[in-house]
Amino acid sequence: MEFKESTLQMLLNQDEFEELKDTTAKVASSLEDVDGVFITGSLVQKIKLPEPPVDPTLSELGKAYAEIVGRTRRKLFPHIDSDFDFWVLTSEQQGNEGLQAHICDQAIDLLSWYAEQKKVDLAEWIVRKRKAFDPIYKQPFLYSEGWNRLNSGIPSNAEGFRTLLEKELQARLPRLVARVSYYFRKSIPGEFIEARAFPASVFNLKTERIPVGNYEDRTPFPFFIKDWVDRDRNCLPLYTKGENTERLIYPFNATGYIPGENIARVIEWTPRHIDHVLYREKGELS
């Protein structure tokens, strides 16, 4: 997807988009740990919808996965609560390279348990996920000491990166900042820019939203990354470190390793299945 094909045109013109890329590159290149940045969200959708696929036939593991990923809804088009979602790829720390294979194996084991249940006890499901992923998810050891210092608190939230980016946008794109404040409920600085930062090994470990009483549990699960970000449909790369992107994962590298593809292969899942899941109302998946 190119800028001219995206809903982002509602907020930016081509020159301003190029300035957004340059601004992001300026901030990202000043931080040793940033290997790539892309933008996604309801403001970054391909204007032309693809033809709807035939409703897929799902394997038992695929049905289990569909229920899990389907609990997290998304907005297809821009709306008053839209924002910018910046996904930041951070450098892998030595010794963590094998975590991607580990979390995918754990996901397949959990899906097997889920598929075997006549009625899933979601409380037990949450406990099982916590046991599998709490020792890994958002842990400081995933990041360098420098990144942890810059992004104190929760390093995956990239607060330091976001603050630097907000300051640059205020200086370099004041008209964008003004438009955001006028047309949306969120602002810059404020909540309009959201950021998540992870190394490649856990880049697809994402929260699953489960209503529990009066609150919403957000324990993570490893998803097939194309269910959330697809270069042809809802994300625009803004920065990659250096000219050689072959070492980077998808979507920073269009032909790179796709996080979660081991899960997709085992459950016989394809990127087209996601339309059957994320954009339908509860109860329509049966």
Order of alpha helices (4+ residues) and beta strands (2+ residues): alpha-beta-alpha-beta-alpha-alpha-alpha-alpha-alpha-beta-beta-beta-beta-beta-beta-alpha-alpha
